[in-house]
């Protein structure tokens, strides 16, 4: 039986590369990225802010079942003009194409920055050492235009589910590091998402019997301040790593 087809947008970025290396046994992988080149002939160069380019890519992948949407401007301090184009319009274009071509489910890479201001407010963002445990039921508190764009992406995902039945799992991803090392920043002892926990969470999100949901993506850090109980219960997520133990070498 052929593997289900999965498109990873932003596949040449940090998270995209991690997923590409780890999902190839479960899915027939395709990629979309604004940068040229890649590790496969099944990676297409396209700008998600251009609706026609996105539709062209979808049209080249018959029977596409799943999308992991990572593409966009990943800079926390990105300007409004940039996130409006790359993140908000780009996500809307992606959902339009997915609906047109009959995609079953999208895993949307949201961000913890949709609620980042719970950790403090300008000019002292992310300075609270022990914020109150934050759940996905708490109101959004973006800490910049990037966070606003990710909250908008969750709203787009919800609308396409309600109006068209396009399933979505939105993941408010924590801190993923290139070397899988949380010791480079003290905040990461709370916010780190290890590579293997990331891969597990995405796999569970693609397979879960949940039509729509919003979840925090973080490892089982002793100092974490995001609630993952709904991800554990509804997705079956069982994080294996703890930043505190990793920093201590345990």
Order of alpha helices (4+ residues) and beta strands (2+ residues): beta-alpha-beta-beta-alpha-beta-alpha-alpha-beta-alpha-beta-alpha-alpha-beta-alpha
